[in-house]
Amino acid sequence: MVGPAAQREAVAHLQASFGLSERRACSLIGVDRTTIRYRSCRPDDAALRGRLRELAHKRRRFGYRRLFVLLRREGETAGLNRVYRLYREEGLTVRKRQARRRAVGTRAPILVEAKANARWSLSSDTEIYEIRRHPVLRRLKREPAGEPPPDPAGDSCAP
């Protein structure tokens, strides 16, 4: 048996179906008789459940701890563990934020000159006229062996 409620049902079934005494049914199942006779004295949670569900729907981004604070301000005497248990039993969760909007459309392909011995690097340069920062792929000039080095006055990162 999994829990006391299932054990109580099993004992009640044996008593009703086979006419066994409580003592005999408990010994067959292997349950203590006090477990079968126990009656919970926990107060009814219906009002608290309803208020908790109402607050959770009104304030979707609040978790059980912040809802507990709101309930305390209203005069509720229930403890945090009890609020957490009811929060879980009601299946309440904090709503996820919506994802940021993605850029729509296609990006223009990079026009590239394919040359032998070309070296590429990725830099985070931004052009003056652009609003958003984005990485720029630039070709660094590298002269093959045997050729003179580039002019120092010239741009070494020409596209």
C-alpha positions in Angstrom: 0.0 0.0 0.0 1.2 3.5 -0.8 -0.4 5.7 1.9 -2.8 5.7 4.8 -5.8 6.6 2.7 -5.2 3.5 0.5 -4.8 1.3 3.6 -8.0 2.6 5.0 -9.8 1.8 1.7 -8.3 -1.7 1.7 -9.5 -2.4 5.3 -13.0 -1.1 4.5 -13.1 -3.3 1.4 -12.1 -6.4 3.4 -14.7 -5.6 6.1 -17.5 -5.0 3.6 -16.7 -7.9 1.2 -15.7 -10.7 3.6 -17.3 -9.5 6.8 -14.0 -9.5 8.7 -13.4 -7.5 11.9 -11.3 -4.4 11.9 -8.6 -6.2 13.9 -8.5 -9.2 11.5 -8.4 -7.0 8.3 -5.6 -4.9 9.7 -3.5 -7.9 10.6 -4.0 -9.4 7.1 -2.9 -6.1 5.4 -0.2 -5.4 8.0 -1.5 -2.0 9.1 -1.7 -0.6 12.6 -5.2 -0.1 13.8 -4.5 3.5 14.9 -3.8 4.3 11.3 -7.2 3.1 10.3 -9.0 4.9 13.1 -7.2 8.2 12.6 -9.5 11.2 11.7 -7.8 14.4 10.5 -8.5 17.5 12.5 -7.0 19.8 9.8 -9.3 22.8 9.1 -11.0 23.1 5.8 -8.8 24.9 3.2 -11.5 25.8 0.7 -11.6 29.5 1.5 -7.8 29.8 1.6 -7.5 27.8 -1.7 -10.0 30.1 -3.4 -8.3 33.3 -2.2 -4.9 31.9 -3.2 -6.1 31.0 -6.7 -7.7 34.4 -7.0 -4.5 36.3 -6.0 -2.4 34.1 -8.2 -4.5 34.8 -11.3 -4.6 38.5 -10.5 -0.8 38.7 -9.9 0.6 36.2 -12.4 4.3 37.0 -11.7 4.0 36.4 -8.0 5.2 33.2 -6.5 3.9 31.5 -3.3 6.2 33.6 -1.1 4.9 36.9 -2.3 1.3 35.6 -2.3 1.9 34.6 1.3 2.9 38.2 2.2 -0.3 39.4 0.5 -2.4 36.9 2.5 -0.7 38.0 5.7 -1.6 41.6 5.0 -5.2 40.5 4.6 -5.1 38.9 8.0 -4.7 35.2 7.0 -3.0 33.2 9.8 -1.9 30.2 7.6 1.9 29.6 7.6 4.2 29.6 4.7 4.4 25.8 4.4 0.7 25.5 4.3 0.4 28.2 1.6 3.2 26.3 -0.4 1.3 23.0 -0.1 -1.9 24.5 -1.4 -0.1 26.4 -4.1 1.4 23.1 -5.4 -1.9 21.2 -5.0 -3.7 23.8 -7.0 -1.1 23.5 -9.8 -0.2 27.2 -9.6 3.0 28.4 -11.1 4.7 31.7 -11.9 3.9 32.6 -15.6 7.0 32.7 -17.8 7.8 36.0 -19.5 7.3 36.1 -23.2 10.4 35.8 -25.3 11.9 38.9 -26.9 10.9 39.6 -30.5 13.3 38.4 -33.1 14.4 40.4 -36.1 12.1 39.7 -39.0 13.3 39.2 -42.6 16.5 38.0 -44.1 19.9 39.5 -43.8 21.9 40.5 -46.8 24.7 38.0 -47.6 28.2 39.3 -47.2 29.9 39.9 -50.5 33.4 38.4 -50.3 36.4 38.3 -52.6 38.0 34.9 -52.5 41.7 35.3 -52.8 44.6 33.0 -52.0 46.3 33.5 -48.6 43.6 35.9 -47.4 43.2 36.1 -43.6 39.9 36.8 -41.9 39.0 38.1 -38.5 35.8 38.9 -36.6 35.7 42.3 -35.0 33.0 44.3 -33.2 33.5 47.5 -35.1 30.5 49.7 -35.6 30.0 52.0 -38.4 29.0 55.6 -37.7 25.8 55.4 -39.6 24.6 52.1 -38.1 22.2 52.1 -35.1 22.8 48.6 -33.7 26.1 47.0 -32.9 26.9 43.8 -34.7 30.0 41.9 -35.5 31.7 42.8 -38.8 33.7 40.3 -40.8 36.8 42.0 -42.3 39.6 40.7 -44.5 43.0 41.5 -43.3 45.5 42.1 -46.1 48.4 39.7 -45.9 50.9 39.8 -48.7 52.3 36.5 -49.9 56.0 35.8 -49.5 58.2 37.6 -51.9 56.0 40.7 -52.2 56.8 44.1 -50.6 55.0 45.0 -47.4 51.9 47.2 -47.7 52.1 51.0 -47.7 51.9 52.2 -44.0 49.7 55.1 -45.0 47.1 52.7 -46.6 44.3 51.0 -44.8 45.3 47.5 -43.5 41.7 46.4 -42.9 40.2 47.1 -46.2 37.1 45.1 -47.1 
